[in-house]
């Protein structure tokens, strides 16, 4: 399986680098440091004319939105509500769904929560 590194702190690798992993389990040293790449493409229905950003741009967009949300817009698990995040986005920006949020959130959760305190 291929794994794209999206966070700093992986010894011997740079952000954006793609590594090959044997099997289908992400090793502990890579957990929350990137995302699994596969041949399947998620089917989404973005707004007409929406520009699709890179994973890093989407992660930054999610982080900025989450930083300004009230505590009531986070679940008990500390995950931001997708509807609240989408309510902050400009027209023409593709909306987040729960699956995308769940994929992007682990890599930014700590920094976002620290910025909110």
N, C-alpha and C positions, 0 to 999 in steps of 0.2 A: 504494500500500500504506500501511497505517497502522502507526505505530510509537509505542509508549508509552515515555516516558522514565522510567526507574526509578532513575537515579543522578544525583547532583549534578554540576555541571561542564559542562553544555551551555549555552553562552552564549545568553541571550535566552529560555531555556525553564526551566520548573519541573518538579520530579519529579511524575509523574502526568499530565503534559500529553501529549496525543496529537497527533503531527504527521503530515502527509500527505507521502509520499515518492513521487516519480515512478519508475516501473520496479519491479524486484524485487531490487535490490541496495541494501543498507544503506550509506549514505555513511560514509567513514572517520571523520568527526567524531562519528558516532553509535555506532560499534562498541563493544560492551560497556557501553553506557550505557542500554540498555533492551531491549525485546522487540517482535518483530513481532506485530501483531494481524491476524487474518484471520477469515473467516467460518466456517472449519472449527473444530470443537470436538474436542479430544482425548477419546477414549473411555478411561476408566479405571475400575477396579473398586475403589473405596475400601472400607475396612472398613465393615461395617454400622453405621449411626449416626454415621459420621465427619462432622465439621464441616469444610467446605471453607473454607480461609483465602484471603485475597487473595495476589497474587503477592509483595507486599512482606512479608507475614507468613510465607509459605513460605520466602522467601529468608532472613529472619531466623532461622527455625527451622533451616534447613540450616546457616547460619553457626554458630549456637550448638553444634549437634551436632558439626560438623567441628572446632571449636576444641578439643574434648576427646578426639578420636581420636588413637591412637598413629600414628607414622609408617608402620607396616606396613599401615595401613588406607587408604593413599593409593596411587594408581597411579604409575607412572614419570612420567606427565604431570602429576602433582600434583593429581589429581582424587580426592575421597573415594569410598570404596567404598559403594555404595547399601545393601548389606546391613548394614554396620557402622552407618551413619547410622540406618537403620530400627530397628536393635536398641536405640537410645537413646530412641526415641519412646515416649510414653505410649500406653496403650490408647485407642482412639477417635480417634487422630490419623491422617489419611490418610498412607499410606506413600509414599515417593519412588520414582520409577522413574528409569532412566538418562536418559531423554529430558528429564524435568523437571529433574533435577540438571544436565544439560548446558546447559540454558537458563538456569538461575539462577546457576550457579557463576561464570561470567566476571565478573559484577558484584560479587562478594564475595570472590573468590579472594585478591586482594592483601591485603585487610584481615584475612582469616582467617589467612593464612599469617604475617603480621606478628604477630598476637596469639599464635600458637603458639610463637614463638621465645623 
